[in-house]
Amino acid sequence: MVPEFTHLLEAVPDDEKVGNVFRRDFRRDHGTDTRSDTVSKQICAIGKKADIKVSASKFASAHDLRRSFGRRWAEKVKPHILMQLMRHDDIKTTMEYYVPSDADEVAEAVWRTAATDTLDQMQ
């Protein structure tokens, strides 16, 4: 579990920490167990209700949340760790979609890291 999610869970008052973290009561019309497409539709409905747009005509979906998680963590961990966090079977997927190949983005990350290292050494 990543620290940001741990902190979110820790913020829940003790008297409200009961049951599952995620409700599993989304049911298809015919009563079968929860399926990913049903949950995905619910997440899309939440994105629409919250008016979270990822483009002019598209509201946030489960996959958009997954991609934003991957992009955020790509700046924090090495590719092989990100591959495990994203549960990719192949490092190529991680490298293609999440590890920056844009020279400006790479340069920015290098300078940001160097500035942080310099501050750490000064303290």
Secondary structure in CASP SS format (residue, H / E / C, confidence):
PFRMAT SS
TARGET T0000
AUTHOR 0000-0000-0000
METHOD secondary structure of the structure
MODEL  1
M C 1.00
V C 1.00
P H 1.00
E H 1.00
F H 1.00
T H 1.00
H H 1.00
L H 1.00
L H 1.00
E H 1.00
A C 1.00
V C 1.00
P C 1.00
D H 1.00
D H 1.00
E H 1.00
K C 1.00
V C 1.00
G C 1.00
N C 1.00
V C 1.00
F C 1.00
R C 1.00
R C 1.00
D C 1.00
F C 1.00
R C 1.00
R C 1.00
D C 1.00
H C 1.00
G C 1.00
T C 1.00
D C 1.00
T C 1.00
R C 1.00
S H 1.00
D H 1.00
T H 1.00
V H 1.00
S H 1.00
K H 1.00
Q H 1.00
I H 1.00
C H 1.00
A H 1.00
I H 1.00
G H 1.00
K H 1.00
K H 1.00
A C 1.00
D C 1.00
I C 1.00
K E 1.00
V E 1.00
S E 1.00
A C 1.00
S C 1.00
K E 1.00
F E 1.00
A C 1.00
S C 1.00
A H 1.00
H H 1.00
D H 1.00
L H 1.00
R H 1.00
R H 1.00
S H 1.00
F H 1.00
G H 1.00
R H 1.00
R H 1.00
W H 1.00
A H 1.00
E C 1.00
K C 1.00
V C 1.00
K C 1.00
P H 1.00
H H 1.00
I H 1.00
L H 1.00
M H 1.00
Q H 1.00
L H 1.00
M H 1.00
R C 1.00
H C 1.00
D C 1.00
D C 1.00
I H 1.00
K H 1.00
T H 1.00
T H 1.00
M H 1.00
E H 1.00
Y H 1.00
Y C 1.00
V C 1.00
P C 1.00
S C 1.00
D C 1.00
A H 1.00
D H 1.00
E H 1.00
V H 1.00
A H 1.00
E H 1.00
A H 1.00
V H 1.00
W H 1.00
R H 1.00
T H 1.00
A H 1.00
A H 1.00
T H 1.00
D H 1.00
T H 1.00
L H 1.00
D H 1.00
Q H 1.00
M H 1.00
Q C 1.00
END
